[in-house]
Amino acid sequence: MKKLLNKVLVSAMAIGVLAGCAGEEDTIIMAPLPVVQSEFTSGESWSTSIGDGVGHFFSNLSPEYAYGKVFIASVKVL
C-alpha cells in the first residue's frame, strides 16, 4: 500500500510541475535578422600534393591555417 501511495504522490507531483510549465507565456522576443549584402568570389591561389593517402584507412586529418602558415599532417602506414 505504501508503494502505491508513493507512486501516486510522485505522479501527482510530476503532473503538477508539467502543468506549471505549460502556463508560461513566451517572454523572449527575437530581434529581426539584419540584411547582409556581402558577396565574394572564391578562387584557388595555389595547390600542392601532400601524399598518396592511406589506402582503406580513414583519417580525419585536415589542413589548418595558423600564424600565417598552412600546417598539414599525414599518416604513414607501415
All heavy atoms as a GROMACS GRO file, in nm:
protein
  575
    1MET      N    1   0.082  -0.119   0.000
    1MET     CA    2   0.000   0.000   0.000
    1MET      C    3   0.086   0.126   0.000
    1MET      O    4   0.055   0.224  -0.065
    1MET     CB    5  -0.092  -0.004   0.123
    1MET     CG    6  -0.188   0.110   0.130
    1MET     SD    7  -0.307   0.093  -0.002
    1MET     CE    8  -0.420   0.217   0.041
    2LYS      N    9   0.199   0.118   0.075
    2LYS     CA   10   0.287   0.233   0.085
    2LYS      C   11   0.353   0.263  -0.051
    2LYS      O   12   0.370   0.379  -0.088
    2LYS     CB   13   0.392   0.207   0.192
    2LYS     CG   14   0.469   0.330   0.231
    2LYS     CD   15   0.558   0.302   0.350
    2LYS     CE   16   0.623   0.430   0.398
    2LYS     NZ   17   0.707   0.408   0.514
    3LYS      N   18   0.388   0.155  -0.127
    3LYS     CA   19   0.448   0.173  -0.259
    3LYS      C   20   0.349   0.239  -0.355
    3LYS      O   21   0.386   0.327  -0.433
    3LYS     CB   22   0.494   0.040  -0.316
    3LYS     CG   23   0.616  -0.016  -0.246
    3LYS     CD   24   0.660  -0.145  -0.312
    3LYS     CE   25   0.780  -0.203  -0.242
    3LYS     NZ   26   0.828  -0.327  -0.305
    4LEU      N   27   0.225   0.199  -0.349
    4LEU     CA   28   0.122   0.257  -0.434
    4LEU      C   29   0.103   0.404  -0.401
    4LEU      O   30   0.091   0.488  -0.491
    4LEU     CB   31  -0.011   0.181  -0.417
    4LEU     CG   32  -0.128   0.234  -0.500
    4LEU    CD1   33  -0.098   0.223  -0.648
    4LEU    CD2   34  -0.255   0.160  -0.463
    5LEU      N   35   0.101   0.439  -0.273
    5LEU     CA   36   0.086   0.578  -0.232
    5LEU      C   37   0.205   0.662  -0.280
    5LEU      O   38   0.186   0.775  -0.327
    5LEU     CB   39   0.074   0.587  -0.079
    5LEU     CG   40   0.050   0.726  -0.021
    5LEU    CD1   41  -0.078   0.785  -0.074
    5LEU    CD2   42   0.048   0.720   0.131
    6ASN      N   43   0.326   0.607  -0.274
    6ASN     CA   44   0.445   0.678  -0.322
    6ASN      C   45   0.436   0.702  -0.473
    6ASN      O   46   0.469   0.810  -0.522
    6ASN     CB   47   0.571   0.600  -0.289
    6ASN     CG   48   0.611   0.613  -0.143
    6ASN    OD1   49   0.569   0.707  -0.076
    6ASN    ND2   50   0.690   0.519  -0.095
    7LYS      N   51   0.392   0.600  -0.549
    7LYS     CA   52   0.379   0.616  -0.694
    7LYS      C   53   0.276   0.722  -0.729
    7LYS      O   54   0.296   0.804  -0.818
    7LYS     CB   55   0.340   0.483  -0.758
    7LYS     CG   56   0.453   0.382  -0.762
    7LYS     CD   57   0.409   0.255  -0.831
    7LYS     CE   58   0.520   0.153  -0.832
    7LYS     NZ   59   0.480   0.028  -0.898
    8VAL      N   60   0.164   0.723  -0.658
    8VAL     CA   61   0.060   0.823  -0.684
    8VAL      C   62   0.111   0.962  -0.650
    8VAL      O   63   0.088   1.058  -0.724
    8VAL     CB   64  -0.068   0.790  -0.603
    8VAL    CG1   65  -0.167   0.903  -0.610
    8VAL    CG2   66  -0.131   0.660  -0.655
    9LEU      N   67   0.182   0.975  -0.539
    9LEU     CA   68   0.235   1.105  -0.497
    9LEU      C   69   0.338   1.156  -0.598
    9LEU      O   70   0.334   1.274  -0.636
    9LEU     CB   71   0.298   1.093  -0.358
    9LEU     CG   72   0.354   1.222  -0.299
    9LEU    CD1   73   0.242   1.324  -0.281
    9LEU    CD2   74   0.420   1.194  -0.166
   10VAL      N   75   0.428   1.070  -0.642
   10VAL     CA   76   0.529   1.111  -0.741
   10VAL      C   77   0.462   1.149  -0.873
   10VAL      O   78   0.498   1.248  -0.936
   10VAL     CB   79   0.634   0.999  -0.760
   10VAL    CG1   80   0.723   1.027  -0.880
   10VAL    CG2   81   0.717   0.981  -0.634
   11SER      N   82   0.363   1.072  -0.916
   11SER     CA   83   0.291   1.103  -1.040
   11SER      C   84   0.219   1.236  -1.030
   11SER      O   85   0.221   1.317  -1.123
   11SER     CB   86   0.191   0.993  -1.072
   11SER     OG   87   0.258   0.870  -1.093
   12ALA      N   88   0.156   1.263  -0.916
   12ALA     CA   89   0.084   1.389  -0.897
   12ALA      C   90   0.182   1.507  -0.898
   12ALA      O   91   0.152   1.613  -0.955
   12ALA     CB   92   0.006   1.386  -0.766
   13MET      N   93   0.298   1.490  -0.838
   13MET     CA   94   0.397   1.598  -0.838
   13MET      C   95   0.449   1.623  -0.979
   13MET      O   96   0.465   1.739  -1.020
   13MET     CB   97   0.513   1.562  -0.744
   13MET     CG   98   0.475   1.570  -0.597
   13MET     SD   99   0.605   1.515  -0.486
   13MET     CE  100   0.741   1.619  -0.530
   14ALA      N  101   0.473   1.518  -1.057
   14ALA     CA  102   0.522   1.534  -1.193
   14ALA      C  103   0.419   1.605  -1.279
   14ALA      O  104   0.452   1.695  -1.357
   14ALA     CB  105   0.557   1.398  -1.252
   15ILE      N  106   0.292   1.567  -1.265
   15ILE     CA  107   0.186   1.633  -1.342
   15ILE      C  108   0.175   1.779  -1.301
   15ILE      O  109   0.156   1.868  -1.385
   15ILE     CB  110   0.052   1.558  -1.323
   15ILE    CG1  111   0.060   1.422  -1.392
   15ILE    CG2  112  -0.065   1.639  -1.376
   15ILE    CD1  113  -0.056   1.331  -1.364
   16GLY      N  114   0.188   1.809  -1.173
   16GLY     CA  115   0.182   1.947  -1.126
   16GLY      C  116   0.295   2.032  -1.182
   16GLY      O  117   0.274   2.147  -1.222
   17VAL      N  118   0.415   1.977  -1.185
   17VAL     CA  119   0.529   2.051  -1.240
   17VAL      C  120   0.510   2.075  -1.388
   17VAL      O  121   0.533   2.186  -1.438
   17VAL     CB  122   0.660   1.973  -1.212
   17VAL    CG1  123   0.776   2.033  -1.291
   17VAL    CG2  124   0.693   1.974  -1.064
   18LEU      N  125   0.467   1.973  -1.462
   18LEU     CA  126   0.445   1.990  -1.606
   18LEU      C  127   0.332   2.088  -1.635
   18LEU      O  128   0.339   2.166  -1.729
   18LEU     CB  129   0.417   1.854  -1.670
   18LEU     CG  130   0.536   1.759  -1.674
   18LEU    CD1  131   0.493   1.624  -1.729
   18LEU    CD2  132   0.650   1.815  -1.756
   19ALA      N  133   0.228   2.086  -1.556
   19ALA     CA  134   0.117   2.179  -1.576
   19ALA      C  135   0.162   2.322  -1.548
   19ALA      O  136   0.118   2.416  -1.614
   19ALA     CB  137   0.000   2.141  -1.487
   20GLY      N  138   0.252   2.340  -1.451
   20GLY     CA  139   0.302   2.474  -1.420
   20GLY      C  140   0.386   2.530  -1.532
   20GLY      O  141   0.385   2.650  -1.560
   21CYS      N  142   0.458   2.445  -1.603
   21CYS     CA  143   0.541   2.490  -1.715
   21CYS      C  144   0.456   2.526  -1.836
   21CYS      O  145   0.496   2.609  -1.918
   21CYS     CB  146   0.640   2.381  -1.755
   21CYS     SG  147   0.765   2.349  -1.629
   22ALA      N  148   0.341   2.464  -1.850
   22ALA     CA  149   0.258   2.486  -1.968
   22ALA      C  150   0.191   2.623  -1.967
   22ALA      O  151   0.153   2.674  -2.071
   22ALA     CB  152   0.152   2.377  -1.978
   23GLY      N  153   0.179   2.686  -1.851
   23GLY     CA  154   0.107   2.812  -1.845
   23GLY      C  155   0.193   2.935  -1.868
   23GLY      O  156   0.142   3.046  -1.870
   24GLU      N  157   0.322   2.919  -1.890
   24GLU     CA  158   0.408   3.034  -1.910
   24GLU      C  159   0.390   3.092  -2.050
   24GLU      O  160   0.369   3.022  -2.147
   24GLU     CB  161   0.555   2.994  -1.892
   24GLU     CG  162   0.588   2.955  -1.750
   24GLU     CD  163   0.736   2.919  -1.736
   24GLU    OE1  164   0.815   2.954  -1.826
   24GLU    OE2  165   0.769   2.856  -1.636
   25GLU      N  166   0.399   3.223  -2.059
   25GLU     CA  167   0.392   3.290  -2.188
   25GLU      C  168   0.533   3.302  -2.243
   25GLU      O  169   0.631   3.302  -2.169
   25GLU     CB  170   0.332   3.429  -2.173
   25GLU     CG  171   0.187   3.430  -2.129
   25GLU     CD  172   0.133   3.571  -2.118
   25GLU    OE1  173   0.188   3.661  -2.182
   25GLU    OE2  174   0.036   3.589  -2.045
   26ASP      N  175   0.543   3.315  -2.375
   26ASP     CA  176   0.674   3.336  -2.436
   26ASP      C  177   0.720   3.477  -2.406
   26ASP      O  178   0.657   3.575  -2.447
   26ASP     CB  179   0.666   3.315  -2.588
   26ASP     CG  180   0.639   3.170  -2.623
   26ASP    OD1  181   0.672   3.084  -2.540
   26ASP    OD2  182   0.586   3.144  -2.732
   27THR      N  183   0.830   3.488  -2.332
   27THR     CA  184   0.880   3.621  -2.294
   27THR      C  185   1.002   3.661  -2.374
   27THR      O  186   1.044   3.774  -2.367
   27THR     CB  187   0.916   3.624  -2.145
   27THR    OG1  188   1.009   3.520  -2.118
   27THR    CG2  189   0.792   3.603  -2.060
   28ILE      N  190   1.058   3.568  -2.450
   28ILE     CA  191   1.176   3.601  -2.530
   28ILE      C  192   1.130   3.641  -2.670
   28ILE      O  193   1.067   3.562  -2.741
   28ILE     CB  194   1.272   3.481  -2.539
   28ILE    CG1  195   1.319   3.443  -2.400
   28ILE    CG2  196   1.389   3.512  -2.630
   28ILE    CD1  197   1.402   3.317  -2.395
   29ILE      N  198   1.160   3.763  -2.708
   29ILE     CA  199   1.124   3.812  -2.841
   29ILE      C  200   1.254   3.829  -2.920
   29ILE      O  201   1.343   3.905  -2.880
   29ILE     CB  202   1.048   3.946  -2.832
   29ILE    CG1  203   0.920   3.925  -2.753
   29ILE    CG2  204   1.020   4.000  -2.971
   29ILE    CD1  205   0.846   4.053  -2.722
   30MET      N  206   1.266   3.756  -3.027
   30MET     CA  207   1.387   3.760  -3.107
   30MET      C  208   1.388   3.885  -3.195
   30MET      O  209   1.286   3.923  -3.253
   30MET     CB  210   1.396   3.637  -3.197
   30MET     CG  211   1.398   3.505  -3.122
   30MET     SD  212   1.541   3.483  -3.018
   30MET     CE  213   1.665   3.457  -3.139
   31ALA      N  214   1.504   3.949  -3.204
   31ALA     CA  215   1.520   4.065  -3.290
   31ALA      C  216   1.526   4.017  -3.435
   31ALA      O  217   1.576   3.908  -3.464
   31ALA     CB  218   1.648   4.139  -3.255
   32PRO      N  219   1.477   4.097  -3.528
   32PRO     CA  220   1.483   4.056  -3.668
   32PRO      C  221   1.629   4.052  -3.716
   32PRO      O  222   1.713   4.131  -3.672
   32PRO     CB  223   1.404   4.163  -3.742
   32PRO     CG  224   1.402   4.280  -3.650
   32PRO     CD  225   1.410   4.225  -3.512
   33LEU      N  226   1.658   3.959  -3.805
   33LEU     CA  227   1.793   3.946  -3.857
   33LEU      C  228   1.823   4.059  -3.955
   33LEU      O  229   1.739   4.094  -4.037
   33LEU     CB  230   1.810   3.812  -3.928
   33LEU     CG  231   1.801   3.688  -3.841
   33LEU    CD1  232   1.807   3.563  -3.927
   33LEU    CD2  233   1.912   3.687  -3.738
   34PRO      N  234   1.943   4.116  -3.948
   34PRO     CA  235   1.977   4.222  -4.043
   34PRO      C  236   2.000   4.164  -4.182
   34PRO      O  237   2.041   4.048  -4.197
   34PRO     CB  238   2.106   4.280  -3.986
   34PRO     CG  239   2.166   4.170  -3.906
   34PRO     CD  240   2.049   4.093  -3.852
   35VAL      N  241   1.978   4.243  -4.283
   35VAL     CA  242   2.002   4.201  -4.421
   35VAL      C  243   2.151   4.222  -4.450
   35VAL      O  244   2.203   4.331  -4.432
   35VAL     CB  245   1.916   4.282  -4.519
   35VAL    CG1  246   1.947   4.243  -4.662
   35VAL    CG2  247   1.769   4.262  -4.487
   36VAL      N  248   2.219   4.116  -4.493
   36VAL     CA  249   2.362   4.123  -4.522
   36VAL      C  250   2.380   4.127  -4.672
   36VAL      O  251   2.329   4.044  -4.745
   36VAL     CB  252   2.434   4.000  -4.462
   36VAL    CG1  253   2.582   4.003  -4.495
   36VAL    CG2  254   2.411   3.994  -4.313
   37GLN      N  255   2.454   4.226  -4.720
   37GLN     CA  256   2.475   4.245  -4.864
   37GLN      C  257   2.619   4.216  -4.904
   37GLN      O  258   2.674   4.282  -4.990
   37GLN     CB  259   2.439   4.389  -4.902
   37GLN     CG  260   2.295   4.427  -4.882
   37GLN     CD  261   2.201   4.352  -4.975
   37GLN    OE1  262   2.240   4.309  -5.083
   37GLN    NE2  263   2.078   4.336  -4.932
   38SER      N  264   2.684   4.120  -4.841
   38SER     CA  265   2.824   4.091  -4.875
   38SER      C  266   2.830   3.970  -4.968
   38SER      O  267   2.762   3.871  -4.948
   38SER     CB  268   2.905   4.065  -4.749
   38SER     OG  269   2.857   3.951  -4.683
   39GLU      N  270   2.912   3.980  -5.070
   39GLU     CA  271   2.933   3.871  -5.165
   39GLU      C  272   3.082   3.860  -5.192
   39GLU      O  273   3.156   3.959  -5.182
   39GLU     CB  274   2.860   3.898  -5.296
   39GLU     CG  275   2.709   3.899  -5.283
   39GLU     CD  276   2.641   3.921  -5.417
   39GLU    OE1  277   2.709   3.912  -5.521
   39GLU    OE2  278   2.522   3.947  -5.416
   40PHE      N  279   3.128   3.741  -5.224
   40PHE     CA  280   3.267   3.724  -5.261
   40PHE      C  281   3.276   3.612  -5.362
   40PHE      O  282   3.189   3.526  -5.373
   40PHE     CB  283   3.355   3.694  -5.139
   40PHE     CG  284   3.327   3.560  -5.076
   40PHE    CD1  285   3.400   3.449  -5.114
   40PHE    CD2  286   3.228   3.545  -4.980
   40PHE    CE1  287   3.374   3.325  -5.057
   40PHE    CE2  288   3.202   3.423  -4.923
   40PHE     CZ  289   3.275   3.312  -4.961
   41THR      N  290   3.385   3.614  -5.437
   41THR     CA  291   3.412   3.510  -5.535
   41THR      C  292   3.535   3.435  -5.488
   41THR      O  293   3.639   3.496  -5.461
   41THR     CB  294   3.438   3.572  -5.673
   41THR    OG1  295   3.326   3.652  -5.710
   41THR    CG2  296   3.461   3.465  -5.777
   42SER      N  297   3.522   3.305  -5.476
   42SER     CA  298   3.635   3.225  -5.431
   42SER      C  299   3.726   3.190  -5.548
   42SER      O  300   3.683   3.188  -5.663
   42SER     CB  301   3.585   3.098  -5.361
   42SER     OG  302   3.516   3.018  -5.454
   43GLY      N  303   3.849   3.163  -5.517
   43GLY     CA  304   3.946   3.125  -5.619
   43GLY      C  305   4.058   3.046  -5.555
   43GLY      O  306   4.081   3.053  -5.435
   44GLU      N  307   4.131   2.972  -5.635
   44GLU     CA  308   4.242   2.891  -5.587
   44GLU      C  309   4.370   2.970  -5.606
   44GLU      O  310   4.404   3.010  -5.717
   44GLU     CB  311   4.248   2.759  -5.664
   44GLU     CG  312   4.355   2.667  -5.616
   44GLU     CD  313   4.354   2.534  -5.691
   44GLU    OE1  314   4.266   2.513  -5.775
   44GLU    OE2  315   4.441   2.452  -5.662
   45SER      N  316   4.443   2.994  -5.497
   45SER     CA  317   4.568   3.069  -5.505
   45SER      C  318   4.686   2.977  -5.536
   45SER      O  319   4.778   3.014  -5.606
   45SER     CB  320   4.595   3.141  -5.373
   45SER     OG  321   4.493   3.235  -5.348
   46TRP      N  322   4.685   2.857  -5.479
   46TRP     CA  323   4.791   2.760  -5.504
   46TRP      C  324   4.740   2.622  -5.469
   46TRP      O  325   4.639   2.606  -5.402
   46TRP     CB  326   4.918   2.792  -5.423
   46TRP     CG  327   4.896   2.790  -5.274
   46TRP    CD1  328   4.856   2.894  -5.197
   46TRP    CD2  329   4.910   2.678  -5.187
   46TRP    NE1  330   4.844   2.853  -5.066
   46TRP    CE2  331   4.878   2.722  -5.056
   46TRP    CE3  332   4.949   2.546  -5.204
   46TRP    CZ2  333   4.882   2.639  -4.945
   46TRP    CZ3  334   4.953   2.462  -5.093
   46TRP    CH2  335   4.921   2.509  -4.966
   47SER      N  336   4.810   2.519  -5.513
   47SER     CA  337   4.776   2.382  -5.478
   47SER      C  338   4.903   2.299  -5.475
   47SER      O  339   5.003   2.334  -5.540
   47SER     CB  340   4.675   2.322  -5.576
   47SER     OG  341   4.735   2.306  -5.702
   48THR      N  342   4.902   2.190  -5.402
   48THR     CA  343   5.016   2.101  -5.393
   48THR      C  344   4.967   1.963  -5.350
   48THR      O  345   4.859   1.950  -5.294
   48THR     CB  346   5.122   2.154  -5.294
   48THR    OG1  347   5.237   2.070  -5.300
   48THR    CG2  348   5.069   2.155  -5.152
   49SER      N  349   5.046   1.862  -5.376
   49SER     CA  350   5.013   1.726  -5.334
   49SER      C  351   5.076   1.701  -5.198
   49SER      O  352   5.190   1.741  -5.173
   49SER     CB  353   5.067   1.626  -5.435
   49SER     OG  354   5.046   1.494  -5.389
   50ILE      N  355   5.002   1.634  -5.109
   50ILE     CA  356   5.056   1.606  -4.976
   50ILE      C  357   5.068   1.456  -4.950
   50ILE      O  358   5.079   1.412  -4.838
   50ILE     CB  359   4.971   1.672  -4.865
   50ILE    CG1  360   4.827   1.625  -4.872
   50ILE    CG2  361   4.981   1.821  -4.872
   50ILE    CD1  362   4.743   1.667  -4.754
   51GLY      N  363   5.066   1.376  -5.055
   51GLY     CA  364   5.084   1.233  -5.038
   51GLY      C  365   4.983   1.152  -5.116
   51GLY      O  366   4.897   1.206  -5.186
   52ASP      N  367   4.995   1.020  -5.102
   52ASP     CA  368   4.910   0.928  -5.177
   52ASP      C  369   4.789   0.881  -5.098
   52ASP      O  370   4.713   0.797  -5.144
   52ASP     CB  371   4.991   0.804  -5.219
   52ASP     CG  372   5.103   0.841  -5.314
   52ASP    OD1  373   5.086   0.938  -5.390
   52ASP    OD2  374   5.207   0.773  -5.311
   53GLY      N  375   4.770   0.928  -4.977
   53GLY     CA  376   4.661   0.880  -4.894
   53GLY      C  377   4.703   0.759  -4.813
   53GLY      O  378   4.819   0.720  -4.811
   54VAL      N  379   4.608   0.698  -4.748
   54VAL     CA  380   4.638   0.586  -4.659
   54VAL      C  381   4.556   0.462  -4.694
   54VAL      O  382   4.523   0.383  -4.608
   54VAL     CB  383   4.616   0.626  -4.512
   54VAL    CG1  384   4.722   0.722  -4.466
   54VAL    CG2  385   4.479   0.684  -4.490
   55GLY      N  386   4.524   0.446  -4.819
   55GLY     CA  387   4.451   0.327  -4.862
   55GLY      C  388   4.310   0.323  -4.807
   55GLY      O  389   4.234   0.418  -4.819
   56HIS      N  390   4.276   0.213  -4.742
   56HIS     CA  391   4.141   0.195  -4.688
   56HIS      C  392   4.127   0.250  -4.547
   56HIS      O  393   4.022   0.240  -4.487
   56HIS     CB  394   4.102   0.046  -4.689
   56HIS     CG  395   4.096  -0.011  -4.827
   56HIS    ND1  396   4.003   0.030  -4.919
   56HIS    CD2  397   4.172  -0.104  -4.888
   56HIS    CE1  398   4.021  -0.036  -5.031
   56HIS    NE2  399   4.124  -0.119  -5.016
   57PHE      N  400   4.232   0.303  -4.492
   57PHE     CA  401   4.231   0.357  -4.355
   57PHE      C  402   4.167   0.496  -4.357
   57PHE      O  403   4.204   0.582  -4.436
   57PHE     CB  404   4.374   0.364  -4.302
   57PHE     CG  405   4.385   0.423  -4.164
   57PHE    CD1  406   4.348   0.350  -4.052
   57PHE    CD2  407   4.431   0.552  -4.145
   57PHE    CE1  408   4.358   0.404  -3.926
   57PHE    CE2  409   4.443   0.606  -4.019
   57PHE     CZ  410   4.405   0.532  -3.910
   58PHE      N  411   4.069   0.520  -4.270
   58PHE     CA  412   4.004   0.650  -4.262
   58PHE      C  413   4.083   0.741  -4.169
   58PHE      O  414   4.114   0.706  -4.057
   58PHE     CB  415   3.860   0.638  -4.211
   58PHE     CG  416   3.794   0.771  -4.191
   58PHE    CD1  417   3.750   0.844  -4.299
   58PHE    CD2  418   3.777   0.824  -4.065
   58PHE    CE1  419   3.690   0.966  -4.282
   58PHE    CE2  420   3.717   0.946  -4.046
   58PHE     CZ  421   3.673   1.018  -4.156
   59SER      N  422   4.115   0.858  -4.217
   59SER     CA  423   4.187   0.956  -4.136
   59SER      C  424   4.112   1.088  -4.142
   59SER      O  425   4.074   1.134  -4.250
   59SER     CB  426   4.329   0.976  -4.190
   59SER     OG  427   4.394   1.077  -4.117
   60ASN      N  428   4.090   1.149  -4.029
   60ASN     CA  429   4.015   1.274  -4.022
   60ASN      C  430   4.109   1.394  -4.014
   60ASN      O  431   4.074   1.496  -3.958
   60ASN     CB  432   3.921   1.270  -3.901
   60ASN     CG  433   3.811   1.372  -3.910
   60ASN    OD1  434   3.782   1.424  -4.017
   60ASN    ND2  435   3.749   1.404  -3.798
   61LEU      N  436   4.228   1.382  -4.068
   61LEU     CA  437   4.323   1.492  -4.067
   61LEU      C  438   4.284   1.594  -4.173
   61LEU      O  439   4.241   1.560  -4.282
   61LEU     CB  440   4.464   1.440  -4.096
   61LEU     CG  441   4.522   1.341  -3.995
   61LEU    CD1  442   4.656   1.288  -4.044
   61LEU    CD2  443   4.537   1.406  -3.859
   62SER      N  444   4.300   1.720  -4.140
   62SER     CA  445   4.270   1.825  -4.236
   62SER      C  446   4.370   1.938  -4.217
   62SER      O  447   4.422   1.959  -4.108
   62SER     CB  448   4.126   1.876  -4.217
   62SER     OG  449   4.111   1.931  -4.088
   63PRO      N  450   4.398   2.013  -4.323
   63PRO     CA  451   4.491   2.125  -4.312
   63PRO      C  452   4.437   2.232  -4.218
   63PRO      O  453   4.316   2.252  -4.207
   63PRO     CB  454   4.500   2.179  -4.455
   63PRO     CG  455   4.446   2.072  -4.542
   63PRO     CD  456   4.350   1.994  -4.459
   64GLU      N  457   4.527   2.300  -4.150
   64GLU     CA  458   4.491   2.410  -4.060
   64GLU      C  459   4.576   2.531  -4.093
   64GLU      O  460   4.692   2.519  -4.130
   64GLU     CB  461   4.513   2.372  -3.913
   64GLU     CG  462   4.420   2.266  -3.861
   64GLU     CD  463   4.277   2.314  -3.849
   64GLU    OE1  464   4.257   2.435  -3.825
   64GLU    OE2  465   4.187   2.232  -3.863
   65TYR      N  466   4.518   2.649  -4.079
   65TYR     CA  467   4.589   2.774  -4.104
   65TYR      C  468   4.608   2.846  -3.971
   65TYR      O  469   4.514   2.871  -3.899
   65TYR     CB  470   4.509   2.862  -4.200
   65TYR     CG  471   4.574   2.995  -4.227
   65TYR    CD1  472   4.680   3.005  -4.316
   65TYR    CD2  473   4.531   3.111  -4.162
   65TYR    CE1  474   4.741   3.126  -4.341
   65TYR    CE2  475   4.592   3.232  -4.185
   65TYR     CZ  476   4.697   3.240  -4.275
   65TYR     OH  477   4.757   3.360  -4.298
   66ALA      N  478   4.735   2.876  -3.936
   66ALA     CA  479   4.765   2.948  -3.814
   66ALA      C  480   4.900   3.016  -3.829
   66ALA      O  481   4.989   2.966  -3.900
   66ALA     CB  482   4.767   2.853  -3.694
   67TYR      N  483   4.919   3.129  -3.765
   67TYR     CA  484   5.045   3.203  -3.766
   67TYR      C  485   5.090   3.238  -3.908
   67TYR      O  486   5.209   3.243  -3.938
   67TYR     CB  487   5.156   3.125  -3.694
   67TYR     CG  488   5.117   3.079  -3.557
   67TYR    CD1  489   5.093   2.945  -3.531
   67TYR    CD2  490   5.102   3.171  -3.452
   67TYR    CE1  491   5.057   2.903  -3.405
   67TYR    CE2  492   5.065   3.128  -3.325
   67TYR     CZ  493   5.043   2.994  -3.302
   67TYR     OH  494   5.007   2.953  -3.178
   68GLY      N  495   4.995   3.258  -3.999
   68GLY     CA  496   5.029   3.294  -4.137
   68GLY      C  497   5.081   3.177  -4.219
   68GLY      O  498   5.138   3.198  -4.325
   69LYS      N  499   5.064   3.053  -4.171
   69LYS     CA  500   5.113   2.935  -4.242
   69LYS      C  501   5.004   2.828  -4.248
   69LYS      O  502   4.912   2.829  -4.167
   69LYS     CB  503   5.235   2.876  -4.171
   69LYS     CG  504   5.352   2.972  -4.162
   69LYS     CD  505   5.465   2.911  -4.085
   69LYS     CE  506   5.578   3.012  -4.072
   69LYS     NZ  507   5.688   2.963  -3.991
   70VAL      N  508   5.017   2.736  -4.342
   70VAL     CA  509   4.927   2.622  -4.352
   70VAL      C  510   5.001   2.501  -4.298
   70VAL      O  511   5.112   2.469  -4.342
   70VAL     CB  512   4.884   2.596  -4.498
   70VAL    CG1  513   4.797   2.473  -4.507
   70VAL    CG2  514   4.810   2.718  -4.553
   71PHE      N  515   4.941   2.433  -4.200
   71PHE     CA  516   5.000   2.314  -4.139
   71PHE      C  517   4.924   2.192  -4.188
   71PHE      O  518   4.801   2.188  -4.184
   71PHE     CB  519   4.992   2.323  -3.986
   71PHE     CG  520   5.077   2.432  -3.929
   71PHE    CD1  521   5.026   2.560  -3.912
   71PHE    CD2  522   5.207   2.407  -3.892
   71PHE    CE1  523   5.104   2.662  -3.859
   71PHE    CE2  524   5.286   2.507  -3.838
   71PHE     CZ  525   5.235   2.635  -3.824
   72ILE      N  526   5.000   2.091  -4.234
   72ILE     CA  527   4.940   1.970  -4.289
   72ILE      C  528   5.004   1.850  -4.221
   72ILE      O  529   5.126   1.842  -4.209
   72ILE     CB  530   4.962   1.962  -4.442
   72ILE    CG1  531   4.899   2.083  -4.508
   72ILE    CG2  532   4.904   1.833  -4.497
   72ILE    CD1  533   4.933   2.098  -4.652
   73ALA      N  534   4.923   1.755  -4.177
   73ALA     CA  535   4.972   1.631  -4.117
   73ALA      C  536   4.937   1.516  -4.207
   73ALA      O  537   4.841   1.522  -4.285
   73ALA     CB  538   4.910   1.612  -3.979
   74SER      N  539   5.015   1.410  -4.199
   74SER     CA  540   4.984   1.291  -4.278
   74SER      C  541   5.005   1.167  -4.191
   74SER      O  542   5.070   1.172  -4.088
   74SER     CB  543   5.071   1.283  -4.403
   74SER     OG  544   5.206   1.265  -4.366
   75VAL      N  545   4.950   1.056  -4.235
   75VAL     CA  546   4.962   0.929  -4.163
   75VAL      C  547   5.048   0.837  -4.249
   75VAL      O  548   5.025   0.823  -4.368
   75VAL     CB  549   4.823   0.866  -4.141
   75VAL    CG1  550   4.836   0.729  -4.078
   75VAL    CG2  551   4.738   0.956  -4.056
   76LYS      N  552   5.146   0.775  -4.187
   76LYS     CA  553   5.229   0.678  -4.258
   76LYS      C  554   5.191   0.540  -4.211
   76LYS      O  555   5.203   0.507  -4.093
   76LYS     CB  556   5.376   0.705  -4.232
   76LYS     CG  557   5.467   0.615  -4.311
   76LYS     CD  558   5.612   0.653  -4.296
   76LYS     CE  559   5.695   0.564  -4.384
   76LYS     NZ  560   5.834   0.604  -4.383
   77VAL      N  561   5.142   0.457  -4.301
   77VAL     CA  562   5.101   0.321  -4.269
   77VAL      C  563   5.218   0.229  -4.299
   77VAL      O  564   5.272   0.229  -4.409
   77VAL     CB  565   4.976   0.280  -4.350
   77VAL    CG1  566   4.937   0.138  -4.317
   77VAL    CG2  567   4.863   0.376  -4.323
   78LEU      N  568   5.257   0.150  -4.201
   78LEU     CA  569   5.370   0.059  -4.220
   78LEU      C  570   5.325  -0.076  -4.266
   78LEU      O  571   5.226  -0.128  -4.241
   78LEU     CB  572   5.449   0.045  -4.088
   78LEU     CG  573   5.506   0.176  -4.035
   78LEU    CD1  574   5.569   0.152  -3.899
   78LEU    CD2  575   5.610   0.231  -4.131
   0.00000   0.00000   0.00000
